[in-house]
């Protein structure tokens, strides 16, 4: 991730960002913007570029001595983009799902101040 925002924006320098992700056969860069930010409670991010623009919401809730992260993904497919649904599912399974455990482990380390 590369920050593109300004310190005074909602979400600070991360209010806009570019995500660089390796997918089978190439490297893809997509821009995203923060649509909601409630520190310690909720973060919502909307893809601002690309043919498919998902909206992701992360909710943080106390869970015993830790924190539970709830993740919601909304992908609005219109017109011919419905034909891409199998590709979106395949991308989620092959490119996104495998990296989530490492992403969440890094997030936990950062939240713990390591």
FISESE-559214 format. One record per residue (C-alpha): residue in one letter; residue number from 0; z, x, y. Coordinates in steps of 0.2 Angstrom, whole numbers, plus 2048, in hexadecimal, padded with zeros to 3 digits. Last residue first. Layout:
! residues N
PT   residu   num    up   east   north
PT        a   NUM     Z      X       Y
...
//
This chain:
! residues 114
PT   residu   num    up   east   north
PT        x   113   858    81C     7EA
PT        x   112   85E    810     7F7
PT        x   111   862    802     7EA
PT        x   110   854    7F7     7F2
PT        x   109   848    806     7F0
PT        x   108   84D    808     7DE
PT        x   107   84B    7F5     7DA
PT        x   106   83A    7F5     7E3
PT        x   105   834    804     7D8
PT        x   104   83A    7FB     7C8
PT        x   103   831    7EB     7CE
PT        x   102   821    7F5     7D1
PT        x   101   823    7FE     7C0
PT        x   100   826    7ED     7B7
PT        x    99   817    7E5     7C0
PT        x    98   80A    7F2     7BC
PT        x    97   804    7EB     7AB
PT        x    96   803    7D9     7B3
PT        x    95   7F7    7DE     7C1
PT        x    94   7E8    7E6     7BA
PT        x    93   7E5    7DF     7A8
PT        x    92   7EE    7CE     7A8
PT        x    91   7EB    7CA     7BB
PT        x    90   7D9    7D1     7BA
PT        x    89   7D5    7C6     7AB
PT        x    88   7DC    7B7     7B3
PT        x    87   7D2    7BA     7C3
PT        x    86   7C3    7BD     7B8
PT        x    85   7C5    7AD     7AF
PT        x    84   7C7    7A4     7BF
PT        x    83   7B8    7AB     7C7
PT        x    82   7AD    79B     7C4
PT        x    81   7BA    792     7CF
PT        x    80   7B4    79D     7DD
PT        x    79   7A4    793     7DD
PT        x    78   7AC    786     7E8
PT        x    77   7BE    789     7EC
PT        x    76   7CB    793     7E3
PT        x    75   7DC    793     7EB
PT        x    74   7E7    7A0     7E3
PT        x    73   7FA    79C     7E5
PT        x    72   806    7A9     7DD
PT        x    71   818    7A7     7DC
PT        x    70   825    7B4     7D8
PT        x    69   838    7B2     7D5
PT        x    68   842    7C2     7D7
PT        x    67   854    7C1     7D1
PT        x    66   861    7CC     7D9
PT        x    65   86F    7D5     7D2
PT        x    64   882    7D4     7CF
PT        x    63   881    7C2     7C8
PT        x    62   870    7BC     7CE
PT        x    61   86D    7BA     7E1
PT        x    60   85C    7B3     7E5
PT        x    59   84D    7BC     7EC
PT        x    58   83D    7B2     7EE
PT        x    57   82B    7BB     7EE
PT        x    56   81D    7B0     7F3
PT        x    55   80B    7B5     7F0
PT        x    54   7FB    7AD     7F8
PT        x    53   7EB    7B1     7EF
PT        x    52   7DB    7B5     7F9
PT        x    51   7CC    7B6     7ED
PT        x    50   7BB    7BC     7F5
PT        x    49   7C4    7CB     7FD
PT        x    48   7CE    7CD     80D
PT        x    47   7DE    7C5     814
PT        x    46   7E8    7C4     805
PT        x    45   7F8    7BA     809
PT        x    44   80A    7C1     808
PT        x    43   81A    7B7     807
PT        x    42   82B    7BF     807
PT        x    41   83B    7B6     804
PT        x    40   84E    7B8     804
PT        x    39   855    7C9     808
PT        x    38   84C    7CA     818
PT        x    37   843    7B9     81C
PT        x    36   830    7BE     81E
PT        x    35   822    7B1     81D
PT        x    34   80F    7B3     81F
PT        x    33   80E    7C6     81D
PT        x    32   7FC    7CC     81D
PT        x    31   7F1    7D3     810
PT        x    30   7E2    7DF     810
PT        x    29   7D9    7E4     801
PT        x    28   7D3    7F5     7FA
PT        x    27   7CC    7F6     7E9
PT        x    26   7C9    805     7DE
PT        x    25   7BC    805     7D1
PT        x    24   7B7    803     7BE
PT        x    23   7C6    7F9     7B8
PT        x    22   7D1    7F6     7C6
PT        x    21   7DB    803     7D1
PT        x    20   7E4    7FB     7DF
PT        x    19   7E5    800     7F1
PT        x    18   7EF    7F2     7FB
PT        x    17   7EC    7F2     80E
PT        x    16   7FA    7EC     819
PT        x    15   7FE    7E0     826
PT        x    14   810    7DB     82B
PT        x    13   815    7EB     822
PT        x    12   818    7F4     833
PT        x    11   825    7E7     837
PT        x    10   827    7D8     82C
PT        x     9   824    7CC     83B
PT        x     8   81C    7D8     847
PT        x     7   825    7E3     853
PT        x     6   823    7F3     849
PT        x     5   810    7F1     848
PT        x     4   806    7ED     839
PT        x     3   7F9    7F7     82F
PT        x     2   804    7FD     821
PT        x     1   7FC    806     812
PT        x     0   800    800     800
//
